Amino acid sequence: MSVTIDYTQFRTIIEGPKYQIETTVTYVAGIAREIFVMNTELGTFEHVATVWDMEHVVPSRDQAILEGRGYYRDSACMVVYDTDLAAIEFTEYTKDRVQDLVTKYARAVGEFTGTVNYHIENAP
């Protein structure tokens, strides 16, 4: 199975100075767009989704609120850091985690899920 995720990061320096990063999924294939796990109450970014998150965390805040869930998935997130180093580390973390999700999701959905029939016989 082929999985593709394209995303864009819009990086700005805002008053403070603070370092703001807006990340938006721009294209997907083989996976849902909502790859960022968010805190339902605060609407804040928690982490890039895992394979488990993609299968078990709902893809909208409205649905999470309706079902009383603590987390939901979204296709965009925004974070703000006090230092440029922390902001750069976040961009590297995001890239690594998205790559990990692409690899593991493709393997899990493409190779693991489904039904497999086996026939094992002891023939003399």
N, C-alpha and C positions, 0 to 999 in steps of 0.2 A: 504494500500500500504506500502511496506517495502522500506526504503531508508537507504543506508549504505555509509559512507564515511570513508576511511582510509587515513591517511596522515602521513608523516614523517617530522620531523624537524631536520635539521643538524645545530647545534649551534657551533660557533667558536668565538674565540677572535682574532681580527685582529689588525694590527698596529694602535696605537692611545693611549691607547687601546680603541677599539670599539668592540661592541658585535653584531655579525652578525647572523641572523637566516634565513636559507633557508628552506622554507616549500613547500613540493611537495605532491600532491594527488597521492596515490599509488593504490587505488582501489575504485570503486564506484559501486553501484547497485541502480537502480531506479532514478538516477539523473545524469546529465552531470558532467564530471570531472572538468570543468572550473568553480571553485567556488570562485576565487579571482578576485575582480574588480580592474582593473588597469587603470591608467591615460594614455590615448593614446599618448599624446605628450611627456610625460616624461618617460613612461614605468614603472612608480612606483606604488607600492601597495596603494590602497585607503581603501578597507575594504573587509571583507568576504561578499559574495553576500547574498542578501535577496531573498525571493521568487519572488518579482517583478523583481529584477535584473536577475534572472535565466530565466525569460520569455522575457525580453526586452533588455538586454545588449548582444551584439554580442559576440561569443566565440573565436574571434581571433583579433589580432592587425591589421593584413592586411585588414580584412573586415571592422574594425572600421575606418581605414585610408581611404579606398575606399569609404565608406559611409559618411565620415566627422563627425564621432561620437567622443565624448570626452572621452569615456570609453569603455573598452572591458573586457572580462573575460578570465582568464588563469588558468591553473592547477598547477601553481607554482608561488611563489613570494619570494622576498628577501628583508629584512629590516635590517638596521643597527642603533644601539642605542649607545649613549655616556655612559650610565650607565647600570650596570647589573640589577638593579631594573627595569628600563624601559623595558629591554629585557625580563625579567621574566614576567612582567605585560602583555607584548604583547603575550607571549605564552599562558597565562591564558585566555586573551581576545579571542585569536584565537580558543582555545578549546571550550569556551562558545558559540562563534558565530557559529562555525560549528555544535555544538549540537543543537542550536536554528534553524539553517537552516534545519537540518535533520528532526526535529520535525515538523516544520511549513510546509516544502515542502511536507512531507508525508501526512499531514492533508489536505493541499490545493489541491494537485493533486489527492490524494486517496479518499477524502471525498467530496470536494467542486466542482471540475470541472466536467463537463459532462452535460447531459440533464436529467431533472427530470420531469416526468409527474404526475400531480395531478388530481384527480377526487373528487370533493367535492359536495355533494348533500344534499339537505334538504328534508329528507323523513319524512312525517307525522307519 
